[in-house]
């Protein structure tokens, strides 16, 4: 099994979100993998449209989930993975890699029932408050995410593969 980000970076610490005292980021641990896989599945409505029978669909989700993690941690070995919690309940995931000059947001997702409530905006704003260049990729068909990023001052820098590359400031 692939180590978690917390296993790779024992210095990763919990972080409270300034604008919301009930919202926090805590380092991912091995016990979070079932939640992370379920969260990933909730973001892949496109795969549900294929119409595969249950066990084949579950296998496809598992394969895609593992491929995404291997890709992120392979390309960004120092990436930090956090579980987003609100009032002690896991509601999302945030994966980032940073150095002294910039933060690369690799993944951000919230469970369906918590989307559209401003939590993503608060998480992104907390990253912006660090004062570094902030980079991310977004599916051009993901209008809610693109609109959120644009409203926070991100601008499109180009296209990287199938995704748009956006930066702030």
N, CA and C of each residue as an Amber inpcrd file, in Angstrom:
protein
   507
   0.8390000  -1.1800000   0.0000000   0.0000000   0.0000000   0.0000000
   0.8840000   1.2430000   0.0000000   0.4660000   2.2510000  -0.7260000
   1.2030000   3.4940000  -0.8380000   1.1480000   4.2620000   0.4860000
   2.2900000   4.8150000   0.9460000   2.2580000   5.5840000   2.1930000
   1.4120000   6.8380000   2.0230000   0.8650000   7.3140000   3.1050000
   0.0920000   8.5480000   3.0590000   1.0450000   9.7260000   3.0960000
   0.5270000  10.9100000   2.8080000   1.3480000  12.1160000   2.8500000
   1.8880000  12.3520000   4.2530000   1.0900000  12.0550000   5.2570000
   1.5530000  12.2410000   6.6400000   2.7190000  11.3060000   6.9470000
   2.7110000  10.1080000   6.3470000   3.8180000   9.1790000   6.5370000
   5.1020000   9.7450000   5.9250000   4.9700000  10.4450000   4.8110000
   6.1320000  10.9960000   4.1300000   6.6260000  12.2810000   4.7790000
   5.7470000  13.0310000   5.4090000   6.1210000  14.3270000   5.9720000
   5.6080000  14.4340000   7.3950000   6.3420000  13.8900000   8.3550000
   5.8640000  13.9040000   9.7310000   5.7200000  15.3110000  10.2960000
   6.2690000  16.3470000   9.6420000   6.1410000  17.7190000  10.1200000
   4.8190000  18.3650000   9.7420000   4.0060000  17.6810000   8.9460000
   2.7250000  18.2370000   8.5450000   1.8520000  18.4150000   9.7760000
   1.3210000  19.6200000   9.9390000   0.5300000  19.9210000  11.1250000
  -0.8970000  20.2720000  10.7620000  -1.7480000  20.1730000  11.7530000
  -3.1310000  20.5700000  11.6310000  -3.2060000  22.0760000  11.4380000
  -4.2160000  22.5310000  10.7020000  -4.3580000  23.9570000  10.4610000
  -5.8170000  24.3490000  10.5840000  -6.0920000  25.3470000  11.4090000
  -7.4310000  25.9100000  11.5180000  -7.5990000  26.9220000  10.3870000
  -8.7980000  27.0440000   9.8770000  -9.0810000  28.0180000   8.8250000
  -9.5760000  29.2970000   9.5010000  -8.8940000  30.3970000   9.2120000
  -9.1130000  31.6470000   9.9320000 -10.5610000  32.1330000   9.9050000
 -11.2240000  32.0730000   8.7620000 -12.5730000  32.6280000   8.6350000
 -13.6670000  31.7240000   9.1790000 -13.3120000  30.5360000   9.6690000
 -14.3270000  29.5870000  10.1240000 -13.7040000  28.6990000  11.1860000
 -14.0030000  28.9620000  12.4360000 -13.3420000  28.2370000  13.5270000
 -13.7070000  26.7560000  13.5570000 -14.7930000  26.3530000  12.8890000
 -15.1850000  24.9420000  12.8660000 -14.5410000  24.1790000  11.7140000
 -13.8690000  24.8920000  10.8080000 -13.2570000  24.2910000   9.6240000
 -11.7620000  24.1560000   9.8720000 -11.2360000  22.9430000   9.6260000
  -9.8000000  22.7420000   9.8160000  -9.2750000  21.7240000   8.8210000
  -7.9710000  21.7730000   8.6480000  -7.2460000  20.7830000   7.8540000
  -6.4200000  19.9580000   8.8170000  -6.4930000  18.6520000   8.6820000
  -5.6210000  17.7860000   9.4750000  -4.9050000  16.8520000   8.5130000
  -3.6960000  16.4350000   8.8480000  -2.9540000  15.5450000   7.9530000
  -3.7110000  14.2330000   7.7180000  -3.6670000  13.7960000   6.4990000
  -4.2460000  12.4960000   6.1360000  -3.5000000  11.3910000   6.8750000
  -4.2260000  10.3340000   7.2540000  -3.5950000   9.1370000   7.8170000
  -4.1660000   7.9100000   7.0960000  -3.5790000   6.7730000   7.3260000
  -3.9970000   5.5500000   6.6400000  -5.4720000   5.2240000   6.8180000
  -6.0410000   5.5610000   7.9690000  -7.4560000   5.2810000   8.2230000
  -8.3770000   6.1060000   7.3300000  -7.8510000   7.1330000   6.6690000
  -8.6700000   8.0050000   5.8270000  -8.8790000   7.4700000   4.4110000
  -8.1630000   6.4180000   4.0320000  -8.2330000   5.9570000   2.6420000
  -9.6460000   5.5780000   2.1920000 -10.4700000   4.8810000   2.9890000
 -11.8400000   4.6040000   2.5340000 -12.6410000   5.8940000   2.2880000
 -12.4890000   6.8820000   3.1650000 -13.1650000   8.1630000   2.9560000
 -12.6720000   8.8180000   1.6700000 -11.3530000   8.8390000   1.4640000
 -10.7860000   9.4760000   0.2780000 -11.2580000   8.8000000  -1.0050000
 -11.3480000   7.4790000  -0.9860000 -11.8340000   6.7700000  -2.1710000
 -13.2990000   7.1000000  -2.4300000 -14.1120000   7.1370000  -1.3930000
 -15.5230000   7.4890000  -1.5440000 -15.6690000   8.9250000  -2.0530000
 -14.8630000   9.8320000  -1.5190000 -14.8740000  11.2190000  -1.9820000
 -14.4920000  11.2830000  -3.4550000 -13.4430000  10.5770000  -3.8150000
 -13.0130000  10.5450000  -5.2230000 -14.1530000  10.0550000  -6.1120000
 -14.8160000   8.9840000  -5.6890000 -15.9240000   8.4400000  -6.4780000
 -17.0140000   9.4940000  -6.6750000 -17.2720000  10.3010000  -5.6460000
 -18.3200000  11.3180000  -5.7530000 -17.9760000  12.4110000  -6.7580000
 -16.6980000  12.5350000  -7.1070000 -16.2860000  13.5490000  -8.0770000
 -16.2400000  13.0010000  -9.5000000 -16.4760000  11.7110000  -9.6650000
 -16.3330000  11.0700000 -10.9770000 -17.6760000  10.6270000 -11.5380000
 -18.5790000  11.5770000 -11.6700000 -19.8790000  11.2840000 -12.2640000
 -19.7270000  10.7700000 -13.6890000 -18.6580000  11.1960000 -14.3680000
 -18.4150000  10.7480000 -15.7310000 -18.2410000   9.2330000 -15.8010000
 -17.5920000   8.6470000 -14.7950000 -17.3930000   7.1960000 -14.8060000
 -18.7010000   6.4530000 -14.5240000 -19.5790000   7.0570000 -13.7240000
 -20.8690000   6.4260000 -13.4350000 -21.7220000   6.3230000 -14.6990000
 -21.5230000   7.2290000 -15.6440000 -22.3030000   7.2370000 -16.8810000
 -21.9760000   6.0630000 -17.8030000 -20.8460000   5.4170000 -17.5550000
 -20.4480000   4.2800000 -18.3860000 -21.4340000   3.1320000 -18.2240000
 -22.0030000   3.0110000 -17.0270000 -23.0050000   1.9770000 -16.7850000
 -22.4450000   0.5940000 -16.5080000 -21.2650000   0.5230000 -15.9330000
 -20.6700000  -0.7770000 -15.6050000 -21.4070000  -1.4180000 -14.4330000
 -21.4770000  -2.7500000 -14.4150000 -22.0470000  -3.4330000 -13.2440000
 -21.2150000  -3.1210000 -11.9920000 -21.8190000  -3.2460000 -10.8060000
 -21.2270000  -2.8600000  -9.5310000 -19.7760000  -3.2110000  -9.3170000
 -19.4080000  -4.4890000  -9.4340000 -18.0310000  -4.8860000  -9.1230000
 -17.0400000  -4.3280000 -10.1530000 -17.4360000  -4.2500000 -11.4120000
 -16.5510000  -3.6650000 -12.4270000 -16.3880000  -2.1690000 -12.1970000
 -17.4920000  -1.5080000 -11.8470000 -17.4280000  -0.0760000 -11.5520000
 -16.5330000   0.1830000 -10.3470000 -16.6910000  -0.6230000  -9.2850000
 -15.8500000  -0.4710000  -8.0970000 -14.3760000  -0.6670000  -8.4400000
 -14.0840000  -1.6320000  -9.2880000 -12.7070000  -1.8700000  -9.7200000
 -12.1530000  -0.6970000 -10.5110000 -12.9850000  -0.1190000 -11.3670000
 -12.5530000   1.0400000 -12.1500000 -12.2610000   2.2300000 -11.2350000
 -13.1450000   2.4730000 -10.2680000 -12.9270000   3.5680000  -9.3190000
 -11.6280000   3.3430000  -8.5470000 -11.4210000   2.1250000  -8.0570000
 -10.1970000   1.8160000  -7.3070000  -8.9630000   2.0740000  -8.1680000
  -8.9930000   1.6130000  -9.4210000  -7.8590000   1.7900000 -10.3120000
  -7.5970000   3.2770000 -10.5820000  -8.6430000   4.0420000 -10.8470000
  -8.4880000   5.4660000 -11.1250000  -8.0180000   6.2330000  -9.8780000
  -8.5580000   5.8670000  -8.7210000  -8.1660000   6.4960000  -7.4610000
  -6.6730000   6.2730000  -7.2020000  -6.2320000   5.0310000  -7.3310000
  -4.8190000   4.7140000  -7.1020000  -3.9290000   5.3970000  -8.1370000
  -4.3760000   5.4490000  -9.3900000  -3.5870000   6.1030000 -10.4430000
  -3.4320000   7.5940000 -10.1540000  -4.5010000   8.2280000  -9.6870000
  -4.4260000   9.6500000  -9.3630000  -3.4190000   9.8860000  -8.2320000
  -3.5060000   9.0740000  -7.1870000  -2.5910000   9.2350000  -6.0500000
  -1.1400000   8.9870000  -6.4640000  -0.9130000   7.9230000  -7.2250000
   0.4530000   7.6470000  -7.6770000   0.9850000   8.7820000  -8.5460000
   0.1210000   9.3130000  -9.3960000   0.5240000  10.4270000 -10.2470000
   0.8960000  11.6610000  -9.4390000   0.0300000  12.0280000  -8.5000000
   0.3040000  13.2120000  -7.6830000   1.5620000  13.0340000  -6.8410000
   1.6310000  11.9270000  -6.0980000   2.7690000  11.7350000  -5.2070000
   4.0420000  11.3820000  -5.9700000   3.9040000  10.8180000  -7.1700000
   5.0740000  10.5480000  -7.9940000   5.6790000  11.8280000  -8.5370000
   4.8310000  12.7410000  -8.9910000   5.3060000  14.0020000  -9.5520000
   5.6820000  15.0050000  -8.4550000   5.0080000  14.9150000  -7.3210000
   5.2460000  15.8390000  -6.2120000   5.4830000  15.0340000  -4.9310000
   6.6710000  14.4650000  -4.7620000   6.9250000  13.5750000  -3.6220000
   6.7840000  14.2490000  -2.2580000   6.9070000  15.5570000  -2.2010000
   6.7690000  16.2740000  -0.9230000   5.3470000  16.8040000  -0.7070000
   4.4040000  16.3390000  -1.5170000   3.0170000  16.8100000  -1.3860000
   2.4780000  16.5130000   0.0080000   1.6400000  17.4160000   0.4730000
   0.9900000  17.2740000   1.7740000  -0.4970000  17.0520000   1.5360000
  -1.0250000  15.9980000   2.1220000  -2.4320000  15.6490000   1.9550000
  -3.1710000  15.8970000   3.2610000  -4.2610000  16.6290000   3.1580000
  -5.0570000  16.9830000   4.3240000  -6.4900000  16.5140000   4.1660000
  -7.1040000  16.2020000   5.2840000  -8.5360000  15.9590000   5.3450000
  -9.1700000  17.2590000   5.8210000 -10.1940000  17.6960000   5.1170000
 -10.9430000  18.8790000   5.5170000 -12.0170000  18.4130000   6.4950000
 -12.0400000  19.0130000   7.6660000 -13.0460000  18.6690000   8.6670000
 -13.8510000  19.9040000   9.0350000 -15.1040000  19.6930000   9.3120000
 -15.9830000  20.7420000   9.8370000 -16.6800000  20.1520000  11.0430000
 -16.5010000  20.7990000  12.1800000 -17.0750000  20.3110000  13.4490000
 -16.6800000  18.8570000  13.7050000 -15.4420000  18.4930000  13.3470000
 -14.9260000  17.1600000  13.6140000 -15.3260000  16.0990000  12.6090000
 -16.0990000  16.4540000  11.5950000 -16.5520000  15.4960000  10.5840000
 -15.7620000  15.7040000   9.2890000 -15.2790000  14.6090000   8.6990000
 -14.5430000  14.6890000   7.4360000 -15.4960000  15.0990000   6.3150000
 -15.1590000  16.2160000   5.6520000 -16.0190000  16.6970000   4.5620000
 -15.2650000  16.8830000   3.2500000 -13.9400000  16.6850000   3.2560000
 -13.2190000  16.8940000   2.0100000 -11.7520000  16.5580000   2.1140000
 -11.0590000  16.9000000   1.0370000  -9.6370000  16.6150000   0.9140000
  -8.9570000  17.7760000   0.2080000  -7.7190000  18.0530000   0.6220000
  -6.9010000  19.0650000  -0.0250000  -5.4900000  18.5090000  -0.1080000
  -4.9230000  18.5470000  -1.2930000  -3.5700000  18.0530000  -1.5400000
  -2.7720000  19.1780000  -2.1730000  -1.6320000  19.5080000  -1.5700000
  -0.8260000  20.6040000  -2.0910000   0.6500000  20.2500000  -2.0080000
   1.4120000  20.9230000  -2.8460000   2.8610000  20.8430000  -2.8010000
   3.3550000  22.2780000  -2.8040000   4.3320000  22.5660000  -1.9640000
   4.8110000  23.9430000  -1.9330000   6.3050000  24.0100000  -1.7050000
   6.8430000  25.1290000  -2.1380000   8.2330000  25.4630000  -1.8590000
   8.2600000  26.9030000  -1.3630000   9.4220000  27.5030000  -1.2930000
   9.5140000  28.8510000  -0.7350000   8.8130000  29.9070000  -1.5910000
   8.5830000  29.6250000  -2.8630000   8.0100000  30.6290000  -3.7640000
   6.5550000  30.3860000  -4.1600000   6.1240000  29.1310000  -4.1880000
   4.7820000  28.8700000  -4.6940000   4.1360000  27.6520000  -4.0550000
   2.8180000  27.6290000  -4.1860000   1.9970000  26.5020000  -3.7540000
   1.3310000  25.9400000  -4.9980000   1.3920000  24.6430000  -5.1510000
   0.6860000  23.9570000  -6.2460000  -0.4680000  23.1920000  -5.5970000
  -1.6950000  23.6180000  -5.8790000  -2.8740000  22.9060000  -5.3970000
  -3.1050000  21.7420000  -6.3510000  -2.9190000  20.5300000  -5.8570000
  -3.0160000  19.3420000  -6.6930000  -4.4200000  18.7710000  -6.7280000
  -5.1580000  18.9240000  -5.6270000  -6.4910000  18.3230000  -5.5510000
  -7.2540000  18.9930000  -4.4250000  -8.4930000  19.2960000  -4.7000000
  -9.3940000  19.7810000  -3.6690000 -10.7760000  19.2460000  -4.0080000
 -11.4360000  18.6740000  -3.0160000 -12.7800000  18.1390000  -3.2330000
 -13.5270000  18.1390000  -1.9070000 -14.8240000  18.3370000  -2.0080000
 -15.7120000  18.2720000  -0.8510000 -16.8020000  17.2540000  -1.1350000
 -17.3160000  16.6360000  -0.0760000 -18.4120000  15.6830000  -0.2580000
 -19.6110000  16.4390000  -0.8310000 -20.4560000  15.7650000  -1.6210000
 -21.5530000  16.4580000  -2.3050000 -22.4210000  17.3320000  -1.3980000
 -22.7560000  16.8900000  -0.2030000 -23.6240000  17.6660000   0.6740000
 -23.0040000  18.9290000   1.2410000 -21.6910000  19.0950000   1.0650000
 -20.9950000  20.2690000   1.6050000 -20.5190000  21.2200000   0.5110000
 -20.8000000  20.8960000  -0.7340000 -20.4090000  21.7620000  -1.8480000
 -21.3570000  22.9530000  -1.9190000 -20.8370000  24.0670000  -2.3960000
 -21.6550000  25.2530000  -2.5710000 -21.9590000  26.0180000  -1.2920000
 -21.2760000  25.7110000  -0.2140000 -21.5110000  26.3740000   1.0750000
 -20.4040000  27.3600000   1.4480000 -19.4500000  27.5600000   0.5450000
 -18.3740000  28.5170000   0.8030000 -17.1220000  27.9290000   1.4180000
 -17.1160000  26.6230000   1.6780000 -15.9410000  26.0200000   2.3150000
 -14.7420000  25.9910000   1.3630000 -14.9870000  25.7010000   0.1090000
 -13.8960000  25.7150000  -0.8700000 -13.2750000  27.1050000  -0.9780000
 -14.1210000  28.1350000  -0.9840000 -13.6360000  29.5210000  -1.0240000
 -12.7600000  29.8130000   0.1990000 -13.1940000  29.3740000   1.3680000
 -12.4160000  29.6120000   2.5850000 -11.0750000  28.8870000   2.5380000
 -11.0790000  27.6570000   2.0210000  -9.8240000  26.9080000   1.9140000
  -8.8560000  27.5850000   0.9530000  -9.3660000  28.0100000  -0.1950000
  -8.5140000  28.6800000  -1.1700000  -8.0160000  30.0190000  -0.6390000
  -8.8860000  30.7540000   0.0360000  -8.4810000  32.0350000   0.6220000
  -7.3690000  31.8380000   1.6460000  -7.4440000  30.7480000   2.4110000
  -6.3840000  30.4910000   3.3950000  -5.0520000  30.2180000   2.7020000
  -5.0890000  29.5790000   1.5450000  -3.8470000  29.3800000   0.7830000
  -3.3380000  30.7120000   0.2320000  -4.2560000  31.5460000  -0.2380000
  -3.8560000  32.8510000  -0.7590000  -3.2140000  33.7070000   0.3280000
  -3.6680000  33.5730000   1.5540000  -3.1310000  34.3680000   2.6540000
  -1.6570000  34.0550000   2.9340000  -1.1690000  32.9430000   2.4100000
   0.2430000  32.6200000   2.5880000   1.1350000  33.5080000   1.7260000
   0.5260000  34.2300000   0.7700000   1.2610000  35.2220000  -0.0050000
   2.1760000  34.6770000  -1.0820000   2.0330000  33.4300000  -1.4250000
   2.8660000  32.8280000  -2.4740000   2.0730000  32.7240000  -3.7780000
   2.7990000  32.5650000  -4.8800000   2.1490000  32.2450000  -6.1420000
   1.3910000  30.9410000  -5.9510000   0.1800000  30.8840000  -6.4310000
  -0.6690000  29.7110000  -6.2710000  -1.0440000  29.1990000  -7.6520000
  -0.7600000  27.9190000  -7.9040000  -1.0570000  27.2830000  -9.1950000
  -2.0260000  26.1370000  -8.9890000  -2.8680000  25.9020000  -9.9960000
  -3.7690000  24.7590000  -9.9830000  -4.1750000  24.4190000 -11.4030000
  -4.7080000  23.2240000 -11.5700000  -5.2720000  22.7720000 -12.8390000
  -6.7430000  22.5100000 -12.6280000  -7.5420000  22.7870000 -13.6460000
  -8.9830000  22.5580000 -13.5410000  -9.5150000  22.0570000 -14.8810000
 -10.4420000  21.1280000 -14.7950000 -11.1330000  20.6290000 -15.9830000
 -11.9300000  21.7900000 -16.5770000 -11.7490000  22.1030000 -17.8560000
 -12.4810000  23.2320000 -18.4360000 -14.0020000  23.0550000 -18.3960000
 -14.4820000  21.8270000 -18.2390000 -15.9190000  21.5840000 -18.1550000
 -16.4600000  21.7500000 -16.7300000 -15.5710000  21.9470000 -15.7560000
 -15.9860000  22.1120000 -14.3640000 -16.2600000  23.5960000 -14.0990000
 -17.4140000  24.0610000 -14.5770000 -17.7630000  25.4800000 -14.4590000
 -17.8300000  25.9780000 -13.0210000 -18.4190000  25.2290000 -12.0730000
 -18.4390000  25.7540000 -10.7000000 -17.0390000  26.0280000 -10.1610000
 -16.1020000  25.1240000 -10.3970000 -14.7310000  25.3340000  -9.9110000
 -14.0730000  26.4970000 -10.6510000 -14.2020000  26.5350000 -11.9630000
 -13.6000000  27.6370000 -12.7340000 -14.1450000  28.9830000 -12.2760000
 -15.4530000  29.0540000 -12.0480000 -16.0570000  30.3130000 -11.6000000
 -15.5400000  30.7070000 -10.2110000 -15.4090000  29.7330000  -9.3180000
 -14.8690000  30.0170000  -7.9880000 -13.4550000  30.5610000  -8.1080000
 -12.6040000  29.8740000  -8.8600000 -11.2180000  30.3030000  -8.9970000
 -11.1410000  31.7100000  -9.5930000 -11.9220000  31.9670000 -10.6260000
 -11.9240000  33.3040000 -11.2460000 -12.3780000  34.3680000 -10.2560000
 -13.4000000  34.0610000  -9.4500000 -13.9010000  35.0450000  -8.4830000
 -12.8660000  35.3560000  -7.4060000 -11.9170000  34.4590000  -7.2000000
 -10.8490000  34.6760000  -6.2230000  -9.5950000  35.2940000  -6.8560000
  -9.6960000  35.6680000  -8.1300000  -8.5810000  36.3470000  -8.7830000
  -7.6270000  35.4610000  -9.5540000  -7.9240000  34.1710000  -9.6750000
  -7.0900000  33.3040000 -10.4990000  -7.2960000  33.6710000 -11.9650000
  -6.2470000  33.5170000 -12.7340000  -6.3530000  33.7540000 -14.1800000
  -5.7910000  32.5410000 -14.9170000  -6.3120000  32.3090000 -16.0880000
  -5.8550000  31.1880000 -16.9020000  -4.4860000  31.5220000 -17.4740000
  -3.5520000  30.5920000 -17.2630000  -2.1920000  30.7720000 -17.7540000
  -1.9720000  30.0010000 -19.0550000  -2.7320000  28.9510000 -19.2600000
  -2.5790000  28.1330000 -20.4530000  -3.3290000  26.8340000 -20.2800000
  -3.0350000  25.9140000 -21.1680000  -3.6650000  24.6090000 -21.0940000
  -2.5800000  23.5630000 -20.9470000  -2.7580000  22.6680000 -19.9650000
  -1.8220000  21.5750000 -19.7330000  -2.5580000  20.2690000 -19.9300000
  -2.3910000  19.6390000 -21.0670000  -3.1490000  18.4240000 -21.3600000
  -4.6200000  18.7690000 -21.5120000  -5.4560000  18.0350000 -20.8140000
  -6.9060000  18.2510000 -20.9080000  -7.3770000  19.3740000 -19.9850000
  -6.5160000  19.8770000 -19.1020000  -6.9260000  20.8550000 -18.0940000
  -6.4190000  22.2500000 -18.3920000  -7.1160000  23.2200000 -17.7930000
  -6.6420000  24.6070000 -17.8210000  -5.7080000  24.7990000 -16.6340000
  -4.6270000  25.5180000 -16.8600000  -3.6900000  25.8680000 -15.8020000
  -4.0390000  27.2810000 -15.3640000  -4.2620000  27.4630000 -14.0560000
  -4.6160000  28.7680000 -13.5290000  -3.6240000  29.1640000 -12.4510000
  -3.3950000  30.4880000 -12.3210000  -2.4730000  31.0000000 -11.3210000
  -3.0860000  32.1870000 -10.5980000  -2.5570000  32.4170000  -9.3970000
  -2.9010000  33.5880000  -8.6020000  -1.6420000  34.0680000  -7.9350000
  -1.3260000  35.2860000  -7.7440000  -2.0210000  36.4500000  -8.2770000
  -1.7140000  36.6460000  -9.7470000
